[in-house]
Amino acid sequence: MSSGYDLHSHSTASDGALSPAELVRRAASHGVRHLALTDHDTVSGIAAARRAAGELNLELIPGVEISVTWEKKCFHVIGLGVDPACEVLNRGLAELQRLRDQRAERMAADLEKHGIDGSLEAVRDMAGDGMITRTHFARFLVARHYAPSVADAFERYLVRGKPGYVATRWAALEQALEWIREAGGIAVLAHPLRYRITASWLRRFLTAFRSAGGRGIEVVSGNSTVEQVATCADYARRYRLLGSVGSDFHDPAFPWIELGRLAPLPPGVEPVWQAL
């Protein structure tokens, strides 16, 4: 295990299934002592998570997972240790939230053209006060029996070239990293091997990321294989990046990804929590 650290998790403030308080309690019950709440493009769940963490022997590290567009490709950058009251960060996140609302309307309209009605109202009810994400649409598609699972819903409807996919231009890399710096945080590339890009493209991105002020890379993710951990550790060493560990937990219904169930960082990789 990773010394009780889990630095990537989601609540109902974005596309997680548990409220911030429920997430904290589950993390504590699984031996996590240092948890980062990193919802997509919002810090709205941090206050509730902090209150719950204060009742337990758990440190809540405020975080956020920011959607970034670089060279027409989407990446996710985690800000760890951010100040959720930072005006610069919140102005940036507000713009991304506006883009997400627009995307949801376009996705619903596209699905309707393909004979799937009622998605926008359903995902708004599902999200409540939280952020509408593609995961909400995937859950809607499963509930309406258009797909047998969330993963299948993504593949059939929500990825590039499919009926519900809408291309979106998110924050520029330099812009997102500036928001994180202004909020006093550390920028970490999330799940580096999940972007459906070649190794050469990833190396190009890591060069740009490091030059723009990126400081960390997620070496251990929730379902990483031994080989994937070794590959990411090599990137950390090669680009002089701090190593992070995070389950990317979303939902207890997906037992293959659990809070705190993480391999240790490999030797020679400096832990990001030493810089927090």
N, C-alpha and C positions, 0 to 999 in steps of 0.2 A: 504493500500500500504506500501511498505518497505522503506519509507523515501527517495525515488528517487534512490535507488540502484538497479542495475541489473548486477550481477557479473558472468554471463555465457552467451555468445553470439558468433555467428559464421558469418563469411563473406565469400566472394568468395576466400579468401586465403586458405580456406579448403572446407567445404561442404555447406556453406551458399549461399543464392541466391542473396544477396545484396553485393555490393562493400563495403569496409571498410567505405568510406565516406557516402554512402547511408545508411548504418547501423547506423552510428552516427546521421545522420539527422533524421532518423525515431525514434531513441531512444529519442532524444530531443523533438520531436513532441508528444511523449507519456509520457512526464513528467519525464523521466529519467535524473537525474543530475550527476550520477556517474555510468559510464558504463565500464565494463571489456570486452575487446575483447579477447576471449579465443579460437582461432582456433586450430584445431587438429594438434599437432606436428609441429607447425610453428608459428613464430612471424612476418612473412613477411608483414602482413597487418597493423601492429601497427603504422608505420610512417604515412601512409595515414590517418588512423583513428585519430591520434593526430592532424594532420593539420586541419581536419574537426572540431574536438572538439574545437580547438582554436578559431574558428569563431563563436562558440555558447557558451552558459552558461552551459558547460558540462565538467566534469572531466573524462578524459580517463585513465583508469587503465590498464596498459599493462599486459596481461596474456597469458596463453597457456594451452591447455588441452592435457596432455601427456598420451599416451597409455601404460599401465603397465600390465605385466604378473606376477601373483603371484599364486603359487600352481596350475599352468596350467590353471588358470582362468584370464580373461581379466577385468581390471578395468580402469577407467579414473580418473586421478588426475589433478586437476587444480592448476596451479601456478599463484597466484595473486601478483601484484606489482613487477613483474620480470623486470630486466634490459634486454631489447631485444638485447643489444650489447654484453652480456656476452659470452665469448668464450666457456666456459665449457658447458653452455646451448646450444649454437648453434652447437657445435660438436655432442652433444647427439641427438639433433633434426635432424641433417643431416643424422645420422645413421637410425633413424626412417623413414625419408623420403625415404631413399634407400630401406628399407623394404617394404614401401608402394608401391613403383614402382614395386618391384618384385612381390608383392601380386597381383597387378593389372594385370600383365602379366599372372600369373597363373590362376586368376579368368577368364580372357578372354579365355584362352586356355580350361579351364574346360567347360565354357558355349558353346564354339565352338563344343566340343565333344557331347554336347546335342542339337546340331542343331541351336544354336544361334550365328550367325556370326557378325563380325564388331564391337564388343563392345569396344575393346581397342582403336581403332582410334576415336570412338565416345566419349568415356569418356575423352580422352586426349584433344579433341577439347572443350568439355564441361568445363573441369577444367582450361584450359588456362595455366597461370603461377602458378595457385594454386595447392593444394594437391589433388591427386586422392583418393577418399574415396568410401566406399560401396554405399553411397548415390548417387554418380554419376552413378554407375551401375544400381541402382534402377530406377533412372530417365530415363536411356537408355531403360530399360525393359518396362517402362510405355510408352515411346515414340514409341516403336516398337510393342506395344499392346500385350506384353507377360503377363502383369499384369495391373489391373485397377487403382492401386494406388501405391505410394511409399511404404506404409506399407505392402501392399499385395506382392509387389515384394520382399521385405525382407523375408517374410514368405515362399514364394514359392521357392526362389532361393538363398538367401544370408545368411541364418543362418545355424548353424551346421547341417550336414546331408543332405543339399540341394546342387543342382548342382554347384552353384557359390561360395560356401563357401570354404575359404582357411584358415586353421589354421595358426596363426602367433605368433611367440614368440617376444613380445615387450620388452620394457625396464624392468629390474628388479625393484622392488619397491624401494629398498634402493638407487639404481642408479638414478632413476627419482627424488626422494626427494633430493638427493645431488645436482643435476642440479638446482633445484628450490632454494635451500639454497644458492648455489654459485651465483645465479642471484639476491639474495636479496629478494626473494619472500616467500610467505606463501603457503604451500601445503594444498589443500582442496579436500576431496573426492567428486566427482561429483555424482549427482543423485543416492544415495546409495540404493534405492529400485528397481532399474531397471536391476539388474545383473542376474536375473534368478538363484539365489542361495538361500539356506535356511537361516533362521535367525541365525542358529548356525555358518554357514560359514561366514556370514557377521560379526558376533561378533569376529570370529577368525581373519578376515582381519583387523577389526578396532583395535584389540590388536596389530597386527604387524605394522599397519600404525602408530599408536601412538608411538610405540617403535622406529620406524625408523625416527621419527621427524615430522610426519604429525600433523598439527595444527588445521585443520578445517573440517567441514562437511557441505554439502549443505542440509540445513534443509527445505528450500522452493524451489521447482522446478516449472517449468512453468505450469504443469498440476497436481500438487499435490492436493490430497484430504485433508480434515481436519484431517482425521485419519492418513494419511501418514505424514503430518507435525508433528503431535503429536508424532508419532513413531520416526521420525528423531530427534526431539527435545530431546526425551528421550536418544537416543544414544549420542547426543552432551553433555548432562549433565553427563551421565554415564562414558564417556571416556574423559571428560574434554576437549572437542573440541569447538572451536569457530564456531558460526553458520553463514552460508552464505545463500544468496538468489540469484537465477539466473534462468532466463526464459529458457535457452538453446534454444534461438530463432535461427531459421535457414531460414525461408522462409515466406513471407507474404501470400503465398498460403495456409498456415496451420493456420487459424485464431484462433484455440483453444490454440495456444501458441503465446503470444505477448510480446514484450519488455515492461518491467515495470509492467506488470499485475501480481503482486505477493502479497501474503498475508504477513503480518508482522511476524517477528520472535516471537515465543511464549515467555512468561515471563521466566526468569531464564536462557536464552541462551545469552551468550555474543556475540555481533556482530563482525564478522571478520574485518569489516572496521575500528574498533577502533584500530586494530593492524597494519593497513596498513600505 
